[in-house]
């Protein structure tokens, strides 16, 4: 009797879930988001170059260098197609503006700082799974992304009492990686307000070419979080 009751309850839940998500099959969604990214990591080669600059300036070779993350602006437009029940494919044009990191060295009460950053257009292709769909939308997403640099890599070095030294270097490659996270939404007006938290991980490092020597080195490696909010409309 208990097994029969459990089976009936499971069947009801499955049928209910199918009816909820089945209403979404064949629909398109479009929207936009804005948010904040954080979590780029520098490479050992970049740190070595910075340490060399400090030594050339007369600082000791044993000087301690700290790595810190720089926040960056994230803007995106996206489109999605719900192809079956609770599953959808979403692709985006995701602009990451001035993403990067900084190195800080402390010496005799002064802070010497180097910032390395660049902008990119990321194109993720994501599988979305809706876990809850009425009225709150909640689910998970994951898929590969392709990141295309927009312009050059920039480096700023700031020394107390001196003007900020700025220069730019060439970027040699695109990066490919994985994006995964969770998303949520709630009906508002003709569409819904949305938010997501995602982790972006690049499989390969960004390669930078020094313009004077044409030396190629690892610029940075993305392993960061992005939180964004926006609005979408389904039809």
HELIX and SHEET records of a PDB file:
HELIX    1   1 UNK A    2  UNK A   22  1                                  21    
HELIX    2   2 UNK A   44  UNK A   56  1                                  13    
SHEET    1   A 9 UNK A  65  UNK A  70  0                                        
SHEET    2   A 9 UNK A  87  UNK A 107 -1                                        
SHEET    3   A 9 UNK A  72  UNK A  84 -1                                        
SHEET    4   A 9 UNK A  28  UNK A  42 -1                                        
SHEET    5   A 9 UNK A 216  UNK A 234 -1                                        
SHEET    6   A 9 UNK A 191  UNK A 202 -1                                        
SHEET    7   A 9 UNK A 175  UNK A 188 -1                                        
SHEET    8   A 9 UNK A 137  UNK A 158 -1                                        
SHEET    9   A 9 UNK A 110  UNK A 132 -1                                        
SHEET    1   B 7 UNK A  65  UNK A  70  0                                        
SHEET    2   B 7 UNK A  87  UNK A 107 -1                                        
SHEET    3   B 7 UNK A  72  UNK A  84 -1                                        
SHEET    4   B 7 UNK A  28  UNK A  42 -1                                        
SHEET    5   B 7 UNK A 216  UNK A 234 -1                                        
SHEET    6   B 7 UNK A 206  UNK A 209 -1                                        
SHEET    7   B 7 UNK A 165  UNK A 171 -1                                        
END                                                                             
